[in-house]
Amino acid sequence: MSKVRTASVALAATTAALLAASPVAHADESGINGSVAVTAAGSGGHVRQVWVKTSSIGPYIAFTGFYRLFGPDYNVTSETRKWGQNSLYYHDVNRDYANGQKHCAEGWRQTDDGSFELIGRPCVENPI
């Protein structure tokens, strides 16, 4: 076998070993609806965490109100407070789900009369 071919085989074997040892890339999924953005973080159907924040493209980048996160086996609601553009509300999920399972969020803004109005309800599927 020539030296060039031997080097090529060695390089291919080293590359394959490095790829096999590399951590799995995370494929977070995000969605936006109205003023609300939701992200399901994880990969391969495993969801580590779901979080919600205001969307930079919606009419409300800050609001007083609450968020709700819900999915196949969870339903959590934040406290009512002022949410700024960089404020996150999250829920640790750490579960495996079947393909196509949805993870959703709602943002509810408190109006001047004390009632609440929906400002967005995005959903995403499991990260793959």
N, C-alpha and C positions, 0 to 999 in steps of 0.2 A: 504494500500500500504506500502511496507517495506521501511525503511530508505534508503537502497541502491538503490532501484528502484526510489524513490523520488529524490535522488541526481542525478541519471542518467538522469531523465527527465529534471531536472533543468539545468544540464550541457548541454544537447542537445539544450534546448531553448536558453540558453546564447550564445552558439556557433552559432546558426542560426541567432540570433540578431546581433552578431558581423560581420558575413559574409554579412548580408544584408546592414550593415552600412559601410562596407569597400569600398574604392574607386575602380573603375574598373581598372584592370591592363592594362597597355599600351602594345600593341603588334606591336612595330615598325617593319617594313620590310626593309631589306637591300639587295642590289645586287652589284656585282662587275663584271666589264668587262674591260679587259686591265688594264690600270693604274687608272681607275676611279671607285669610290664607291659611290652609291646613297642610301639614307635612306628616307623613308616616315614615319614620326612620327605621331602616333595617335592610335585610336582603334575603332572597331565597324563601319568601313567604313568612320569615320571622320578623315580627315587628317589635323593636326595642322600645320605641317611644313615639307618641303622637303629640304634636304641639300646634298651637294656633296663635296667630298674631294679626294685626291689621295689615291689609294689603296696601302697597304704595300706590296702586292705581285706582283705588276706590275713593268715594267722596269723603270718607271719614278715615283720617290717618291717626286720630286720637279720639277717644270717646269715653264717657262714663257709662258703665253697664257691666255686663258679664258675658263670659264665654261658656259654651257647653261643648264637650267632646264626647262622641259616642261611636260605638262600633259593635261588632258581633257579640261581645260579652262584657262591655263596660259602658257606663254612662255617668260622666262626672261634670260638675258645674263649678265654676270659679266663684269667688266672692264678687259682689258688686263693688266696683271701684273705678278709678280713672286708669285707662289703658293707653299708653303712649305708643308711638310708632315702633319702638324697639322692645316693647313689653311682650313676653311670651307667657302663655299658660300651657303647661304640659302635663301629660299623664304617662307614667312608666307602664308599659304593657308587658313586654318580655314574653311573648307567646307566638306560636306558629299558627298560621291560618291557611285555609284552602285558597287556591287561586280565585280571584274575583271578589273576595270579601272587601267590604267598604268600611272606611274610617272617615268620619264626618265631623264637622264643627259648625257651630252657630255663634254669631255675634249678636248681642241684644243691647241696643243703645237706650239709655234712660232719657225720656223726653221731659220737657218742662213741666208737664202735669203729673210726672211720677210714673207714668206707664212706660212700657218698653216696646221698641220696634225692632224687627229683624233687619240687620244690615248686611247679612250674607250667610249662605249655607253651602260651603264647598264640601265635596267628598273626593276621596282618592281610593284607589285599590291598593292591595298589599304591594309592598316593594318586591321586585323580583330579582 
